[in-house]
């Protein structure tokens, strides 16, 4: 995956103007788990973005919004679903943590953890 594709994938899965019932945040909003491969694709996109931006001193607004939403809003939607008694897949909590860590590493320009 190249940077342009990774950036577009993240935007398509998170930004409100792209949200549908099949996007990552759209599915969580409706109490549905991500489709198979969706989390893996997001994590790969975050890795590509991190690698490309390791020497960048600024992030553009759209990318920053996508990073914030994938880390923060996904957790909020997960917790709201738990409160509404949605039965989430067992590993989704850990997946959301991995996503949040990957987004943080981009903002902080931190080394990728294993």
Secondary structure, 3 states (H helix, E strand, C coil): CCHHHHHHHHHHHHCHHHCCCCCHHHHHHCCCCCCCCHHHHHHHHHHHHHHHCCCCCCCCHHHHHHHHHHHHHHHHHHHHHHHCCCCCCCCHHHHHHHHHHHHHHHHHCCCCCC
